[in-house]
Amino acid sequence: MPQVLILADDLSGAADCGMACATAGLQTVVMLGNAIESVDADVLSLDADTRALESHRAAGETSLLMRRHMSRHEQIVFKKVDSTLRGNVGAELAAVLTAQRGAFPQGGRVVAVLAPAFPANGRATREGKQLLFGKPLEETEIWQRESKQGTSYIPEILEAAGLRSAVVALNAARSNGNWHGIMKKLAEEIDVLVCDAETDQDLQCIATGAAALGRQTVWAGSAGLAYHLPRAFALTSTSRTTLDEELASGPTLFVVGSFAAVSREQARLLTASPEIVAVTIPSGDLLAGVQSPAGLQLGLCLAEAFAAKRDVVVSLGTEGDSKNLGRALSSALAQLLAPYSAKVGAVVLTGGETARLVLQTWGVTAMRLVKELEPGLPFSITENWGRRLPVITKAGDFGNLQTLLHCHQFFRDLDRRAIKRPM
């Protein structure tokens, strides 16, 4: 049974949060939430695929996965929360808390410690409000792009889900230095401790304080907090699994399914190289179906691209209302790319929903994490699949302008003979 159970609402989140444990030497497997096979791992990170669901359905799916995979008393539970508060933050955290309290009926008070800051990617929490590069989320492109309503004041989000919360103010905690004491006192009356954090040092202090509350405590946050979990509990690997088989070879397929401006610029720089074949797919043609005249023509374009034996970048067009058809487009794109799973030697997937649907269509149910290329950019190998396919997943808004170029060079230099342990 894994020592740590992570529940995330999309695949890129499950991967980057799991990577935080893998970098500490813990064998970590990311699993699509509907998979049922057992794995040998220290950490199991589940993609519940609930980001786009209505809150009650998201809570139900989260609760189901929690009950299916949790182990009473020994296991640490981490609820991965998007660092820009997208998805059903309150409803899913409430579901995890309810399940955890059921597992510890007499084991002390169960609370959640929530710290969604991710300083390495510009996310901070100040006075209970989530900021992106110093701006409230309401004023950012991420929320505007997704037409997200509401507030970035976290206690208000939690209150809507029936959770009582209190803010562990940054200035008070820093000056006092006794994070555990502050947390313990506040936890006596509330469900969730919302922790301010602006630096990695803040997150380290939060992790130490949370660990002292006991293993029944639910951790909640982004990968920024997860990086400090292994050290806080002095976790060491007990898994005997090694990655000692040859990796798949062939061209790298880049799938840019995110409409984030960062991802679009990353793809633009990558496709400027003459070594790359670029295929931009209009949304209308994609939604017409793979057997429609437009779909068949797209298939021919992809076949020609792979026949060139060069790396291929597939991007969604941004015309019309494409941004409002995210899941439908990602699903159609996954179907279009299905025939090429046996041809590629590596895949880079941008956007959690796109990553999930492409891999699911290919029959991939799990990936073993190997290393991190950049903050929030995990490299993994498919698990229990026909080929040991190298995979990189990336949240749409993560990375710098050179990130996809970095991925391209990484796979060109990758030794395909064997990957033995996380590096």
N, C-alpha and C positions, 0 to 999 in steps of 0.2 A: 504493500500500500504506500503510495507517495507520501512524503513528509509534508508537502505543501500542495494545496489545491487552489488554483487560480481560476476565477470565473470572469470572462470578458464578454463584451457584447458584440465584438467583431474580430475578424481574424488578425488584422494587423495589430490590434491591441493585445490579443492573446499572445502573439509572438514577441512583441517588444517587452511586454511585462515578464514573460517567461525568460527572455534573454537576460533580464536582470539577475535571475537566479543562476542561469547557465554560466555567466561570467565568474561566478563564485565557485565554479567547479562542480555544481550540482547537475546531474543528468536530467535534462528537461525535455519533455515531449509536449507539443501543441497538438490538440485533437479537436476535430470538428465535433461539435456537441452531440450530434446524433449518432456518432460511432460508439460501438459497445465493446470493442476488443480491449483486452487488458494489455498493459505495457509495463516494461521494467524501467522505472524512472524514479528519481527523487522528487521531481516536481511535475505535476500534471496541470497544464494550462488549457482550459476549455474555451472554445469559441461557441458561445450560446447562440450567436446570430440573431440577436434581439434588438439591435440598434434601431431598426425601422418599424418594429412592432408597436401596437398600441400598448399602453402601460400595463393593463391587466394581463395581456397575453405574455408580455415580456417577464412580468413577475412570475407567472405560472411556469414558464419554461425554465427560468432561473431556479425556481424552487425544485422542479423536477430533477434538474442536473445536480443540484446541491445534494439532494437526498440519494441520488444514484451513486455518487462518487465520494461522498464524505465518509470519514472514519471517525468514530467517536473518540474523543479525548486526546488522541495522539497527533492529529493533523492540524496544521495551521491553515486558516482560510483567508484568502486574499480576494476581495472583490475589486477587479480592475475597473476604474472609472475614467472615462475620457477626460483628458486634461483641459478640454474646452467645454465640458459639461453637456455634450450632445448625448442623445439617447435618453433612456428612462432611469436616470440616476437614482432618484428617490425610491421608486417602486421596486427596482431590483435590489437595492440595498436593504429595503424592508423585508423582502423575501428571504435574503440570506440571513438576516438577523433572526427571523422567526425560526428558520430551520436550525440555526446554531443554538438557539435557546432550547429547542426541543432535544438537542443532543446533550445539553448540559443542564438538566432539570434541577440538579442539586450541587452544581459545581461552581457556584459563585455567579455574580452578576455579569451578563453578557452585553457588552456595548461594542459599538464600531468606532474606530479611530480613522477619520477621513482626512487625507492630505493629498489633494489632486494636483498640487504644484509639480512642475517638471522644469526646473530652472535651465537645464541644458537646451531646452527648446523654447525658452522665453515665457513659460507659464509660471505664474506666481499667485499666491493667495494672500490677500491683505484685508484685515478686518472682516473676514468671512466672505469677501468678494473675489471672484476669479478674474485674473488679468492676463492678457496676452501682450507681451512686450510693453507693459505699462498701461494698456488700454482696457477698459471694461469690455467684456465679451460682447455686450450689446452693440458696441461700436466697431466690431471687427468684420472682416470679409467673410470669415467662416460662418458666423451666424447669419449675416445678410445673404450669403449664397444659399443657405438652406432655409431661409425665411423662418428662422427659429424665433419664437416669441418668449416672453417672460423676462426673468432677471438672472443675473450672474451672482446674486447674493445667495450663497449656498443654504443658509438656514431656512430661507423662504421656499427653496426647492424641496427640502426635506419635510417641511411642515405640510406641504401639499400631499405628501405620501403618508402622513400621520406619524411622522417621526419627530420627537423632541430633540433639540440639539443645543449645543453651547459652543461658542467660539473660544479656542485657546489663542488668545491674542499674542502676537509675535513679540511686541515690546515687553509685555509682562513676563513671558516665558524666557526671553533672552536675559532680562535683568535678574530674574529670580534664579534661573539656572536649574530649577527643580521641575523639569517637565513631568516626571512621574507623579510628583506630589500634586501638581495642578490638575493633571488628568484624573487621578484617583478621586479627588474631591468633587470635581464636576461630574464624574461618571456615576455618582451615587443617585442622581436624579434624572438623568437624560438617557437617550438612546444613542446619540452620535456626537462625538467630539470633533468639531470642525477645526482643523489646525492651520493657522497661518504659516506660510513658509515662502521665503524668497531666495534662499540659497540651499545648496546641497548640505551644508552644515546644519541648517535648520531641520532638514528631513532626517538627518542622522540622529539628531537629538529626539525627534518625534518617535523614530523607530525604537530607540532605547527605552523611552518612556512607555511606549505601547507594549513592548515585550514584558516589561515589569508588571503589567496588568494581568498577565496570564495567557495561556494558550487558547482559552476560550474566546478571547477578544477577536473580533473580526477586523482585519486590516482592510482599508479601502483607499484607493488612490491610483495614481498613474504609475508608470514604470519608474519614475523618479523616487517614489517611496520604496518600491519593490527592491531596488538595488541594495537597500540597507537591511532587508529582512534576514538574509543568511547570517550576517555578522551579529545581528541583534540576538538571534537564538543559537549562535555557534553551530550552525548546521554543517554537516559534512556528508559527502556522498556515500551511499550504501549500495548503489547500483553497480552491476558488473558488466553492463552492456558496453561493447566497443563498436565503433564504426570502422570495420576493416574490409569492406568490399569496395570494388571499383565503382566510381561514379559514372553516371551517364555522360556521353559525349555528343557534341553536335552544336548547332548555332544557339545563341541565347535569344529568347523571346522576351521582349519588354511589352507589358500590357499596361497602358496608362488609362485607367478607368476613372480616375479622379478628375474633377473639374477645378480643383484648386489651382490658383495662379502659379504657385510654386512648382507644382508637378508639370504644368504646361511649359514653363520656362526651362525646367530640367530636360524635358523631352525635346524642346527646340534646339538646345545646345547639343544634345546627343545626336539628333538626326542631321546636324550640319556636317557630320563626318561622312566621307565617301564610302566608308566601310559598312555603313548602316543602310538597310532598306526600310523606308518609312511608308506605312500604310495608314491613311486617315479614313475612318469609316463614318459616313454620314448617318445620323440617327434614323432618318426615315428609311434608308435602304436596309439598315440593320433590323429594324422592327418589322419589316416586310416578311422576314423569315428566311431561313437558309435555303428553302426550295423555291422561293420567288425568283423572278428574273434578276432583280437587284441582288438578292442573296447569292445566287449562283455566280454572278459577276464578281462579287466580293470574294467568293471562294476561289475563283480563278486568280484574282490578284494575290491572295495569300499563297496559293500554290506556286505562282511565279516567284514570289518573294523568297520562299524557302528553297526553291530550285536554284536560286542564285548562290546558295551556301554561304550567305552572310547573315549577320545578326539582324533581327527584324524588330521594329518598333511599331506596335499597333496602338493607335490613339482614337478615342471617340471624337467625332465632330462636335462643335459647340453651337451649331446653328439652332434657330428656333427655340423650342422649350426643352432642349436636351437636358438641361440641369434639373428639370422637374420630373424626369423619367429615369432617375438613376438606377433603380433595381431592375426595371424592365430592360433597360439597355445593357446592364451588366449580365443579365441572364441570357439575352440574345447573343451578346458577345461571347459568352462562355460556350454556347452551342456552336457558334461559328468556328471557334478555335479547337473544338473537341477533336477533329481528325489529326491534329498536329502534336498530340501529347507524346507520340512515339518518335517524333522527328527532332524535338528540341533537346539540347544538352543542358540547358539551364533556363530558368524563368524568373523574371523580375516583375512583381505584381504591385501596382500602385493603387491604393484605395482598398480598404478592408472588405467592402462588399464585393468588389470585383475579384479580389484574391480568393475569397471564400467560394464564389460561384464557379470560377474557372477550375480550381482544384477539385471541387466537389463533382463537377461534370467529368473530369478526368478520372474520377474514382479514388482520389487521394483522400485518406481519412485522418492521417497523422503525419507530423514532421518532427524530427529530432533536432533541436537547436545545437549549433556548433560554435558560432562566434558572432560578434557584433562589429559591423564595418564602421558605422557611425552611430551616435546616439539615436536610438529608436529605429535602427536599420539592421534587423537580424538576418543571419544566413543560416539556413537549415537544410536538412536532407530528408526526403520523403521516407516514411516508415511503413513497413508492411505493404509495399506497393511493388509492381513488377520491375521497376527500375529505380535506382538510387539517384533521384533527380535533385540537383542543387536548386534551392529556392531562396529568393530574397523577397520579403514583403515590406511595404512602406506605406505608412499613413500618408494621405494626400498632401497634408500641409507640413510634413517633416522634411528635413534636409536643407542643403544649400543648393546653389545653382549647379554645382559640380557633382551632385550626388549620383545621378544616373551614369555620368561618365565614369565615376568611381566604380560603380557596379560593373560596367562594361569591362573596365581594365581588370577588375578582380577576377571575373570569370575567364578572361583570356589567360591569366597567369595561374589559375587554379590547377593544382596537381590532382588529376582525376584518379590516381592509383588507389588511394585509400585515405580516409579521414579517421584517425583512431580515437581521439578524445577531443573535447572542447578545447580550443586554442586561446 
